[in-house]
Amino acid sequence: MNAPGIDARLLELLQQASNLQLFQLNSVIERMLADPRRIVQVRKELHMG
């Protein structure tokens, strides 16, 4: 799996992670992305057009 712009070392580590570890990481990422402060910051940086 090669994803452009993603560090190959990170992908390698994720491939070695257990399903539980991936689930926990996913939960943390979802909570971080749902943080209203992050959403406001993204909207400020988003340029339509």
C-alpha distance matrix in Angstrom:
0.0 3.8 6.4 9.8 12.3 10.5 11.5 9.3 11.9 11.5 7.9 9.2 12.3 10.9 9.3 12.9 14.7 16.9 17.0 20.1 18.7 15.9 18.8 20.9 18.5 18.0 21.8 22.5 20.2 22.0 25.3 24.7 23.7 26.8 29.0 31.7 31.9 28.2 28.8 31.9 30.2 27.5 30.3 32.2 29.4 28.5 30.3 31.0 31.9
3.8 0.0 3.8 6.4 9.0 7.9 9.3 7.5 11.0 11.0 8.0 10.0 13.2 12.3 11.7 15.1 16.8 19.5 19.8 22.5 20.6 17.8 20.7 22.5 19.6 19.2 22.9 23.0 20.4 22.4 25.6 24.4 23.3 26.6 28.6 31.0 30.8 27.1 27.7 30.5 28.5 25.8 28.6 30.2 27.1 26.4 27.9 28.9 29.6
6.4 3.8 0.0 3.8 6.4 5.7 8.4 8.4 11.7 10.7 8.5 11.5 13.9 12.6 12.9 16.4 17.4 20.0 19.9 22.3 20.2 17.2 19.7 21.3 18.1 17.3 21.0 20.9 17.9 19.7 22.9 21.5 20.1 23.5 25.4 27.6 27.4 23.6 24.1 26.9 24.9 22.1 24.9 26.5 23.4 22.6 24.2 25.2 26.1
9.8 6.4 3.8 0.0 3.8 5.6 8.5 9.4 12.9 12.3 11.0 14.0 16.3 15.5 16.2 19.5 20.5 23.3 23.4 25.5 23.1 20.2 22.7 23.9 20.5 19.8 23.2 22.7 19.5 21.3 24.3 22.4 20.8 24.3 25.9 27.7 27.1 23.3 23.9 26.2 23.9 21.0 23.7 24.9 21.6 20.9 22.1 23.4 24.0
12.3 9.0 6.4 3.8 0.0 3.8 6.6 8.9 11.8 11.0 11.0 14.1 15.8 15.3 16.8 19.7 20.4 23.5 23.7 25.4 22.6 20.0 22.5 23.1 19.4 19.2 22.4 21.2 18.0 20.3 22.8 20.5 19.2 22.8 23.9 25.8 24.7 21.0 22.0 24.1 21.4 19.0 22.0 22.8 19.4 19.3 20.8 22.6 23.5
10.5 7.9 5.7 5.6 3.8 0.0 3.8 6.2 8.6 7.4 7.4 10.6 12.0 11.6 13.3 16.0 16.6 19.8 20.3 21.9 19.0 16.6 19.4 19.9 16.3 16.4 19.7 18.6 15.8 18.4 20.9 18.8 18.0 21.7 22.9 25.2 24.3 20.6 22.0 24.4 21.9 19.7 23.0 24.0 21.0 21.1 23.0 24.9 26.2
11.5 9.3 8.4 8.5 6.6 3.8 0.0 3.8 5.4 5.3 6.6 8.8 10.2 10.9 12.7 14.7 15.8 19.3 20.5 21.9 18.8 17.0 20.1 20.3 16.8 17.7 20.9 19.5 17.2 20.3 22.5 20.3 20.1 23.9 24.7 27.2 26.1 22.6 24.4 26.7 24.0 22.3 25.7 26.5 23.4 24.0 26.0 28.1 29.5
9.3 7.5 8.4 9.4 8.9 6.2 3.8 0.0 3.8 5.4 5.1 6.2 8.7 9.9 10.6 12.6 14.5 18.0 19.5 21.4 18.5 16.8 20.3 20.9 17.7 18.7 22.2 21.2 19.2 22.2 24.6 22.9 22.7 26.4 27.5 30.2 29.3 25.9 27.5 30.1 27.5 25.6 29.0 30.0 27.0 27.3 29.2 31.1 32.3
11.9 11.0 11.7 12.9 11.8 8.6 5.4 3.8 0.0 3.8 5.4 5.0 6.2 8.6 9.9 10.9 12.6 16.4 18.4 19.9 16.7 15.7 19.4 19.4 16.4 18.2 21.4 20.1 18.7 22.0 24.0 22.3 22.8 26.4 27.2 30.2 29.2 26.0 28.0 30.6 28.0 26.6 30.2 31.0 28.2 28.9 31.2 33.2 34.8
11.5 11.0 10.7 12.3 11.0 7.4 5.3 5.4 3.8 0.0 3.8 5.4 5.1 6.2 8.6 10.0 10.7 14.3 15.9 17.1 13.9 12.6 16.0 16.0 12.8 14.5 17.7 16.4 14.9 18.2 20.3 18.7 19.2 22.7 23.7 26.7 26.0 22.7 24.7 27.4 25.1 23.7 27.3 28.4 25.8 26.5 29.0 31.0 32.8
7.9 8.0 8.5 11.0 11.0 7.4 6.6 5.1 5.4 3.8 0.0 3.8 5.4 5.1 6.2 8.8 10.0 13.3 14.5 16.5 13.8 11.9 15.4 16.3 13.3 14.3 17.8 17.4 15.7 18.5 21.1 20.0 20.0 23.4 24.9 27.9 27.6 24.2 25.7 28.7 26.6 24.7 28.1 29.6 27.0 27.1 29.4 31.0 32.6
9.2 10.0 11.5 14.0 14.1 10.6 8.8 6.2 5.0 5.4 3.8 0.0 3.8 5.5 5.2 6.5 9.0 12.5 14.5 16.6 14.0 12.9 16.6 17.4 15.0 16.5 19.9 19.5 18.4 21.3 23.7 22.8 23.2 26.5 27.9 31.1 30.7 27.4 29.1 32.1 30.0 28.3 31.7 33.1 30.5 30.8 33.1 34.8 36.3
12.3 13.2 13.9 16.3 15.8 12.0 10.2 8.7 6.2 5.1 5.4 3.8 0.0 3.8 5.4 5.2 6.4 10.2 12.6 14.0 11.0 10.6 14.4 14.6 12.3 14.5 17.6 16.9 16.4 19.5 21.5 20.7 21.7 24.8 25.9 29.3 28.9 25.9 27.9 30.9 29.0 27.6 31.1 32.5 30.2 30.8 33.4 35.3 37.2
10.9 12.3 12.6 15.5 15.3 11.6 10.9 9.9 8.6 6.2 5.1 5.5 3.8 0.0 3.8 5.3 5.1 8.4 9.8 11.6 8.9 7.5 11.2 12.0 9.8 11.3 14.6 14.6 13.8 16.6 18.9 18.5 19.2 22.1 23.7 27.1 27.1 24.1 25.7 28.9 27.3 25.7 29.1 30.9 28.7 28.9 31.7 33.2 35.2
9.3 11.7 12.9 16.2 16.8 13.3 12.7 10.6 9.9 8.6 6.2 5.2 5.4 3.8 0.0 3.8 5.6 8.2 9.7 12.4 10.7 9.2 12.8 14.4 12.8 13.8 17.2 17.7 17.0 19.4 22.0 21.9 22.3 25.1 27.0 30.3 30.5 27.4 28.8 32.1 30.6 28.7 32.0 33.9 31.6 31.5 34.1 35.4 37.1
12.9 15.1 16.4 19.5 19.7 16.0 14.7 12.6 10.9 10.0 8.8 6.5 5.2 5.3 3.8 0.0 3.8 6.6 9.4 11.6 9.7 9.7 13.3 14.3 13.3 15.1 18.0 18.3 18.3 20.9 23.1 23.1 24.0 26.7 28.3 31.8 32.0 29.1 30.8 34.0 32.5 31.0 34.4 36.1 34.1 34.2 37.0 38.4 40.3
14.7 16.8 17.4 20.5 20.4 16.6 15.8 14.5 12.6 10.7 10.0 9.0 6.4 5.1 5.6 3.8 0.0 3.8 6.6 8.0 5.9 6.4 9.8 10.6 9.9 12.0 14.6 15.1 15.5 18.0 19.9 20.2 21.5 23.9 25.4 29.1 29.4 26.7 28.4 31.8 30.5 29.2 32.5 34.4 32.7 32.9 35.9 37.4 39.5
16.9 19.5 20.0 23.3 23.5 19.8 19.3 18.0 16.4 14.3 13.3 12.5 10.2 8.4 8.2 6.6 3.8 0.0 3.8 5.3 5.1 6.3 8.6 9.9 10.6 12.2 14.3 15.5 16.5 18.3 20.1 21.1 22.4 24.4 26.1 29.8 30.6 28.1 29.6 33.1 32.2 30.9 34.0 36.2 34.7 34.8 37.8 39.1 41.4
17.0 19.8 19.9 23.4 23.7 20.3 20.5 19.5 18.4 15.9 14.5 14.5 12.6 9.8 9.7 9.4 6.6 3.8 0.0 3.8 5.4 5.1 6.1 8.6 9.8 10.4 12.3 14.3 15.2 16.3 18.4 19.9 20.8 22.4 24.6 28.2 29.3 26.9 28.0 31.6 31.2 29.6 32.5 35.0 33.7 33.5 36.5 37.5 39.8
20.1 22.5 22.3 25.5 25.4 21.9 21.9 21.4 19.9 17.1 16.5 16.6 14.0 11.6 12.4 11.6 8.0 5.3 3.8 0.0 3.8 5.4 5.0 6.1 8.6 9.8 10.6 12.4 14.2 15.3 16.7 18.5 20.0 21.2 23.0 26.7 27.9 25.9 27.2 30.7 30.4 29.3 32.2 34.6 33.6 33.6 36.9 38.1 40.6
18.7 20.6 20.2 23.1 22.6 19.0 18.8 18.5 16.7 13.9 13.8 14.0 11.0 8.9 10.7 9.7 5.9 5.1 5.4 3.8 0.0 3.8 5.4 5.1 6.1 8.5 9.9 10.6 12.2 14.2 15.5 16.5 18.3 20.0 21.5 25.2 26.0 23.8 25.5 28.8 28.2 27.2 30.3 32.4 31.3 31.6 34.9 36.3 38.9
15.9 17.8 17.2 20.2 20.0 16.6 17.0 16.8 15.7 12.6 11.9 12.9 10.6 7.5 9.2 9.7 6.4 6.3 5.1 5.4 3.8 0.0 3.8 5.4 5.0 6.0 8.6 9.9 10.4 12.1 14.2 15.2 16.2 18.2 20.1 23.7 24.6 22.1 23.4 26.9 26.3 24.9 27.9 30.2 28.9 28.9 32.1 33.3 35.7
18.8 20.7 19.7 22.7 22.5 19.4 20.1 20.3 19.4 16.0 15.4 16.6 14.4 11.2 12.8 13.3 9.8 8.6 6.1 5.0 5.4 3.8 0.0 3.8 5.5 5.1 6.2 8.7 9.9 10.5 12.4 14.3 15.3 16.5 18.7 22.3 23.7 21.5 22.5 26.1 26.0 24.7 27.4 30.0 29.1 28.9 32.2 33.2 35.9
20.9 22.5 21.3 23.9 23.1 19.9 20.3 20.9 19.4 16.0 16.3 17.4 14.6 12.0 14.4 14.3 10.6 9.9 8.6 6.1 5.1 5.4 3.8 0.0 3.8 5.4 5.1 6.3 8.7 9.9 10.8 12.5 14.4 15.5 17.0 20.8 21.9 20.0 21.5 24.9 24.7 23.9 26.8 29.1 28.4 28.7 32.2 33.5 36.4
18.5 19.6 18.1 20.5 19.4 16.3 16.8 17.7 16.4 12.8 13.3 15.0 12.3 9.8 12.8 13.3 9.9 10.6 9.8 8.6 6.1 5.0 5.5 3.8 0.0 3.8 5.4 5.1 6.2 8.6 10.0 10.6 12.2 14.3 15.7 19.4 20.0 17.7 19.4 22.8 22.1 21.2 24.3 26.4 25.4 25.8 29.2 30.8 33.5
18.0 19.2 17.3 19.8 19.2 16.4 17.7 18.7 18.2 14.5 14.3 16.5 14.5 11.3 13.8 15.1 12.0 12.2 10.4 9.8 8.5 6.0 5.1 5.4 3.8 0.0 3.8 5.5 5.1 6.1 8.6 9.9 10.5 12.2 14.4 17.9 19.1 16.7 17.6 21.3 21.0 19.6 22.5 25.0 24.1 24.0 27.3 28.5 31.2
21.8 22.9 21.0 23.2 22.4 19.7 20.9 22.2 21.4 17.7 17.8 19.9 17.6 14.6 17.2 18.0 14.6 14.3 12.3 10.6 9.9 8.6 6.2 5.1 5.4 3.8 0.0 3.8 5.5 5.2 6.3 8.7 10.0 10.7 12.7 16.2 17.8 16.0 17.0 20.5 20.7 19.9 22.4 25.0 24.7 24.7 28.3 29.4 32.4
22.5 23.0 20.9 22.7 21.2 18.6 19.5 21.2 20.1 16.4 17.4 19.5 16.9 14.6 17.7 18.3 15.1 15.5 14.3 12.4 10.6 9.9 8.7 6.3 5.1 5.5 3.8 0.0 3.8 5.5 5.2 6.2 8.7 10.0 10.9 14.7 15.6 13.8 15.6 18.8 18.6 18.2 21.1 23.2 22.8 23.4 27.1 28.7 31.8
20.2 20.4 17.9 19.5 18.0 15.8 17.2 19.2 18.7 14.9 15.7 18.4 16.4 13.8 17.0 18.3 15.5 16.5 15.2 14.2 12.2 10.4 9.9 8.7 6.2 5.1 5.5 3.8 0.0 3.8 5.4 5.0 6.1 8.5 10.0 13.6 14.3 11.8 13.2 16.6 16.2 15.2 18.2 20.4 19.7 20.1 23.7 25.2 28.2
22.0 22.4 19.7 21.3 20.3 18.4 20.3 22.2 22.0 18.2 18.5 21.3 19.5 16.6 19.4 20.9 18.0 18.3 16.3 15.3 14.2 12.1 10.5 9.9 8.6 6.1 5.2 5.5 3.8 0.0 3.8 5.5 5.2 6.1 8.8 12.0 13.7 11.6 12.1 15.7 16.1 14.9 17.4 20.0 19.8 19.7 23.3 24.4 27.5
25.3 25.6 22.9 24.3 22.8 20.9 22.5 24.6 24.0 20.3 21.1 23.7 21.5 18.9 22.0 23.1 19.9 20.1 18.4 16.7 15.5 14.2 12.4 10.8 10.0 8.6 6.3 5.2 5.4 3.8 0.0 3.8 5.5 5.1 6.4 10.1 11.7 10.5 11.5 14.8 15.4 15.2 17.5 19.8 20.2 20.6 24.3 25.7 29.0
24.7 24.4 21.5 22.4 20.5 18.8 20.3 22.9 22.3 18.7 20.0 22.8 20.7 18.5 21.9 23.1 20.2 21.1 19.9 18.5 16.5 15.2 14.3 12.5 10.6 9.9 8.7 6.2 5.0 5.5 3.8 0.0 3.8 5.4 5.3 9.0 9.5 7.7 9.6 12.6 12.5 12.5 15.3 17.2 17.3 18.2 21.9 23.7 27.1
23.7 23.3 20.1 20.8 19.2 18.0 20.1 22.7 22.8 19.2 20.0 23.2 21.7 19.2 22.3 24.0 21.5 22.4 20.8 20.0 18.3 16.2 15.3 14.4 12.2 10.5 10.0 8.7 6.1 5.2 5.5 3.8 0.0 3.8 5.5 8.2 9.2 6.5 7.2 10.8 10.9 10.0 12.5 15.0 14.9 15.2 18.9 20.4 23.7
26.8 26.6 23.5 24.3 22.8 21.7 23.9 26.4 26.4 22.7 23.4 26.5 24.8 22.1 25.1 26.7 23.9 24.4 22.4 21.2 20.0 18.2 16.5 15.5 14.3 12.2 10.7 10.0 8.5 6.1 5.1 5.4 3.8 0.0 3.8 6.1 8.6 7.4 7.0 10.4 11.8 11.3 13.0 15.7 16.5 16.5 20.2 21.3 24.8
29.0 28.6 25.4 25.9 23.9 22.9 24.7 27.5 27.2 23.7 24.9 27.9 25.9 23.7 27.0 28.3 25.4 26.1 24.6 23.0 21.5 20.1 18.7 17.0 15.7 14.4 12.7 10.9 10.0 8.8 6.4 5.3 5.5 3.8 0.0 3.8 5.5 5.4 6.5 8.9 10.1 10.9 12.7 14.6 15.8 16.7 20.4 22.0 25.6
31.7 31.0 27.6 27.7 25.8 25.2 27.2 30.2 30.2 26.7 27.9 31.1 29.3 27.1 30.3 31.8 29.1 29.8 28.2 26.7 25.2 23.7 22.3 20.8 19.4 17.9 16.2 14.7 13.6 12.0 10.1 9.0 8.2 6.1 3.8 0.0 3.8 5.4 5.0 6.2 8.6 9.9 10.5 12.4 14.4 15.2 18.7 20.2 23.9
31.9 30.8 27.4 27.1 24.7 24.3 26.1 29.3 29.2 26.0 27.6 30.7 28.9 27.1 30.5 32.0 29.4 30.6 29.3 27.9 26.0 24.6 23.7 21.9 20.0 19.1 17.8 15.6 14.3 13.7 11.7 9.5 9.2 8.6 5.5 3.8 0.0 3.8 5.4 5.2 6.2 8.7 10.0 10.7 12.6 14.3 17.8 19.9 23.6
28.2 27.1 23.6 23.3 21.0 20.6 22.6 25.9 26.0 22.7 24.2 27.4 25.9 24.1 27.4 29.1 26.7 28.1 26.9 25.9 23.8 22.1 21.5 20.0 17.7 16.7 16.0 13.8 11.8 11.6 10.5 7.7 6.5 7.4 5.4 5.4 3.8 0.0 3.8 5.4 5.0 6.2 8.6 9.8 10.6 12.1 15.8 18.0 21.6
28.8 27.7 24.1 23.9 22.0 22.0 24.4 27.5 28.0 24.7 25.7 29.1 27.9 25.7 28.8 30.8 28.4 29.6 28.0 27.2 25.5 23.4 22.5 21.5 19.4 17.6 17.0 15.6 13.2 12.1 11.5 9.6 7.2 7.0 6.5 5.0 5.4 3.8 0.0 3.8 5.4 5.2 6.2 8.7 10.0 10.4 14.1 15.6 19.3
31.9 30.5 26.9 26.2 24.1 24.4 26.7 30.1 30.6 27.4 28.7 32.1 30.9 28.9 32.1 34.0 31.8 33.1 31.6 30.7 28.8 26.9 26.1 24.9 22.8 21.3 20.5 18.8 16.6 15.7 14.8 12.6 10.8 10.4 8.9 6.2 5.2 5.4 3.8 0.0 3.8 5.5 5.1 6.3 8.8 9.9 13.2 15.1 18.8
30.2 28.5 24.9 23.9 21.4 21.9 24.0 27.5 28.0 25.1 26.6 30.0 29.0 27.3 30.6 32.5 30.5 32.2 31.2 30.4 28.2 26.3 26.0 24.7 22.1 21.0 20.7 18.6 16.2 16.1 15.4 12.5 10.9 11.8 10.1 8.6 6.2 5.0 5.4 3.8 0.0 3.8 5.4 5.1 6.4 8.7 12.0 14.7 18.2
27.5 25.8 22.1 21.0 19.0 19.7 22.3 25.6 26.6 23.7 24.7 28.3 27.6 25.7 28.7 31.0 29.2 30.9 29.6 29.3 27.2 24.9 24.7 23.9 21.2 19.6 19.9 18.2 15.2 14.9 15.2 12.5 10.0 11.3 10.9 9.9 8.7 6.2 5.2 5.5 3.8 0.0 3.8 5.4 5.1 6.0 9.7 12.0 15.5
30.3 28.6 24.9 23.7 22.0 23.0 25.7 29.0 30.2 27.3 28.1 31.7 31.1 29.1 32.0 34.4 32.5 34.0 32.5 32.2 30.3 27.9 27.4 26.8 24.3 22.5 22.4 21.1 18.2 17.4 17.5 15.3 12.5 13.0 12.7 10.5 10.0 8.6 6.2 5.1 5.4 3.8 0.0 3.8 5.4 5.1 8.2 10.0 13.7
32.2 30.2 26.5 24.9 22.8 24.0 26.5 30.0 31.0 28.4 29.6 33.1 32.5 30.9 33.9 36.1 34.4 36.2 35.0 34.6 32.4 30.2 30.0 29.1 26.4 25.0 25.0 23.2 20.4 20.0 19.8 17.2 15.0 15.7 14.6 12.4 10.7 9.8 8.7 6.3 5.1 5.4 3.8 0.0 3.8 5.6 8.0 10.7 14.1
29.4 27.1 23.4 21.6 19.4 21.0 23.4 27.0 28.2 25.8 27.0 30.5 30.2 28.7 31.6 34.1 32.7 34.7 33.7 33.6 31.3 28.9 29.1 28.4 25.4 24.1 24.7 22.8 19.7 19.8 20.2 17.3 14.9 16.5 15.8 14.4 12.6 10.6 10.0 8.8 6.4 5.1 5.4 3.8 0.0 3.8 6.3 9.7 12.8
28.5 26.4 22.6 20.9 19.3 21.1 24.0 27.3 28.9 26.5 27.1 30.8 30.8 28.9 31.5 34.2 32.9 34.8 33.5 33.6 31.6 28.9 28.9 28.7 25.8 24.0 24.7 23.4 20.1 19.7 20.6 18.2 15.2 16.5 16.7 15.2 14.3 12.1 10.4 9.9 8.7 6.0 5.1 5.6 3.8 0.0 3.8 6.4 9.7
30.3 27.9 24.2 22.1 20.8 23.0 26.0 29.2 31.2 29.0 29.4 33.1 33.4 31.7 34.1 37.0 35.9 37.8 36.5 36.9 34.9 32.1 32.2 32.2 29.2 27.3 28.3 27.1 23.7 23.3 24.3 21.9 18.9 20.2 20.4 18.7 17.8 15.8 14.1 13.2 12.0 9.7 8.2 8.0 6.3 3.8 0.0 3.8 6.5
31.0 28.9 25.2 23.4 22.6 24.9 28.1 31.1 33.2 31.0 31.0 34.8 35.3 33.2 35.4 38.4 37.4 39.1 37.5 38.1 36.3 33.3 33.2 33.5 30.8 28.5 29.4 28.7 25.2 24.4 25.7 23.7 20.4 21.3 22.0 20.2 19.9 18.0 15.6 15.1 14.7 12.0 10.0 10.7 9.7 6.4 3.8 0.0 3.7
31.9 29.6 26.1 24.0 23.5 26.2 29.5 32.3 34.8 32.8 32.6 36.3 37.2 35.2 37.1 40.3 39.5 41.4 39.8 40.6 38.9 35.7 35.9 36.4 33.5 31.2 32.4 31.8 28.2 27.5 29.0 27.1 23.7 24.8 25.6 23.9 23.6 21.6 19.3 18.8 18.2 15.5 13.7 14.1 12.8 9.7 6.5 3.7 0.0
